[in-house]
Structure formats: C-alpha cells, structure tokens
Amino acid sequence: MSESVRVDVWLWAVRVYKSRSAATTAIRGGHVRVNGDHVKAAYAVKVGDEVRVRISGFDRILGVKQLLQKRVGAPIAAAAYEDRTPPPPPREFVAPIVTRDRGSGRPTKRERREIDKLIGRE
C-alpha cells in the first residue's frame, strides 16, 4: 500500500465531496488546506496530516488516520479520518436572521439603522 494519496482522491474517498471533480474544484477555489497551507489537487496526503475543508461557510477539521484511494462505504470512510471540528456555537450566540414581510416595500432610514444594529454593522 502506498504511503500517500492525492488530497482530491482522499476527500472523495472519505465522502467529503460527492465527486472527485467537486473536490478538485473546491481545492482550486482555496477551500481546502493541509497542515495550514493551501495546496493543489495533486498534493500527497499522509497519515497524521490535518485537512481543513470549508463547506457552506464552516470549516471541518479532519485528521488523516487511513489512506483510501477508492470510494468506500460510509462506516469505513468514517473510520479513515478523525473529526476534530469544534462543536457549533450555541443558538443564542448566533446572530438572528433579519427578514421583512413580503410586499412591505423598501425599509425606511430608521428601519435600516435598526437592521444594521441587529446585524452588528454599526
């Protein structure tokens, strides 16, 4: 068995991405880091490396425990990495999403200031 695997192949094999091309696109877009560095799709991942993947605005931190070259079942894939991702923040610390009623028109200056204060722009 080889001592390293391409990072795009490994991300596809452990089911982080649905396809290898999706993994490659994410790596080119700068959404994947290995040991803190941006890498190319052909970068060789070894056991013990830390892979950070940004998916839908949140970072997943994965420790490489096993090298896989082929896509495998979910239980085997889950055993191939150690999930070091911190738990999400409690709901009370998450900023509320501001929504307006449909058809209420543009917000007034006062409403815009209140929205900015809620979001934290001010």
C-alpha positions, -999 to +999 in steps of 0.1 A: +000+000+000+013+035-008+023+059+019+005+089+003-027+097-017-037+128-037-058+151-015-086+153-040-088+115-042-088+112-004-115+138+001-137+120-025-129+085-010-139+096+026-171+111+012-165+147+020-173+155-017-197+136-040-172+136-069-135+139-074-141+169-097-161+186-070-131+181-046-107+194-072-129+225-078-130+232-041-092+228-038-087+252-067-111+277-051-090+277-019-115+259+003-090+231+013-059+234+035-035+207+045-015+214+077-025+251+074-013+256+038-033+260+006-024+231-017-031+218-052-052+188-060-022+166-066-007+173-031+002+140-014-017+135+019+000+112+045-013+097+077-013+123+105-019+153+083-047+178+092-071+187+064-093+217+068-123+218+044-146+249+042-182+237+034-211+261+033-193+287+054-180+264+081-146+247+085-144+209+090-111+198+105-102+162+096-072+142+108-060+116+083-060+082+100-061+059+070-053+064+033-080+055+008-078+055-030-112+042-038-146+053-025-159+030+002-189+026+024-198+053+050-187+033+081-153+025+066-149+061+054-157+075+088-130+053+103-104+067+079-104+102+095-107+118+129-132+146+130-115+174+151-142+200+142-152+221+172-189+219+180-211+247+165-218+277+188-250+276+209-281+291+192-282+321+215-248+333+202-258+330+165-270+363+151-307+363+142-316+364+106-335+396+098-364+391+074-391+415+062-426+408+053-431+403+016-446+433-002-437+458+026-415+479+003-381+493+009-370+498+046-371+534+059-340+550+072-349+542+108-356+505+098-322+503+080-305+516+111-323+490+133-313+463+109-277+474+109-277+474+147-291+439+148-266+426+123-238+443+141-226+466+113-228+497+135 
